[in-house]
């Protein structure tokens, strides 16, 4: 029998290919189905096509900023969990507005990410009943 996390899909939106690969490798090791996107527009297209349980989203992308991508993802798939990843120290991110669910500073603390994913997995499982 598959666990809840085994069924969860994660879109990693990161233009730095080494960072994307590293995150994807950890996520796959933890049992998540992972897809990459290297631009914001590609991410939006993939969410429109496939939908994802979790979108792990870089703040600074080459074509559009991560918050704009988050807005579009929320319009397409309001129940997606969106984690923003940033190299900047941002004092205020719109976690309180429901735009993003959490944010992580680079380099991403993999333990914290794993805990946040497990928490979102349990929440999704409880909502689905």
N, C-alpha and C positions, 0 to 999 in steps of 0.2 A: 504494500500500500504506500502510495506517495504521501509525503508530508505536505502541509500547506505551502511551505516555502518552495518545494519542488515544483509546484504549479505556478509560482509567481514569475512574472516576466519583468525584466529590468532593461530599460533603454539607457545606455551610458552615452551622454552627449558631451564630448570632450574633443577639442581640436588637436590637442597634443597627443599624437598616436601612442607614444610610450606610456603616458599616463592612462590613456584609454585602455590599452592592453593590460596594464597592471591591475586596474580596477576590475576589468572583465574577468581576468584570471582569478582574482579573489572571490568575486561573486559566483563564478561557475564552481569553484571549489566548495563554496557554501551551499550549492545545490540550486542556484537560481538560473533560469534561462535568460541569457544575456544577448542583447543586440547592440551594435555600436552605431553612433551617428557622429559625424565630424563637424557639422554646421547646424545652426539653429533651424534653417529652412528644411534641411534633411530630417531633423528631429520631428518637426511639425508634420511633414509628409508621412513619416513612419507611424506616428501616433494616429493620423487620419486613417491609414491603411490597416493597422494591426491592433492598436490600443495596447497599453502596457499597464501593469500594476504599479510600477515604480519608474519614475524618470529621475535619473541622477544627472544633474544639469550643471555644466560649467557656467559661471557668471559671465565670463568674457569670451565670446565666440567671434570668429572672423567676420561674420555677416550680420549678426544682430545680437543684442545683449540677452543674457539668460532670463532676465525678468520679463522681457517681451515674449520669449519662447514660453515661459511659464504661463503668461496670460492666455496665449493661444492654446496651450495644452489644456488649461482649465475650461476654456470654451468648448473644446472638442470632447474632453473626457473629464468631467468635473470630479469624479471619484479617484483619479490617479493620485498617488503619493508623489510629491515633488520635493526632492532634496537638492538644494543649490550648493555648489562647490565654488569657493572663491579663494584667490590668492591675496585678496585685499582684506583689510580689517574694516568691515562695514559696521557702522554703529547701529544702523536701523535697517533691518530687512523686513519685508512685509509678511512675517510669519503670523502676525495677529490678524491679518485680513483674509487669511485662508489661501493666499496666492501660493505660498510655499509652505511645506510642512516642517522643514528644518533646514539648517545650513551647516556646512562643514568648511573649515579653513584648510587650505593646502599647506603642507601635504596632509592628505586625508588620514585621520586616525582610523585605521581599519577596525579596531575594536569598537569604537563608537559607531561607525557605520554599520557594523554587523548587529549591534544591539538595536539600533534604530530600525533596521530591516526586520529583525525578529519581532519587534514591537508592532510595526505596521502589518506584519503577517498575521499576528494574533488579532489585531483590530479588524482586519479584513475578514478573517475567519469568523469572528463573532458577528459581524454585520451580515454575512452571507447565511448565518444560522447553522 
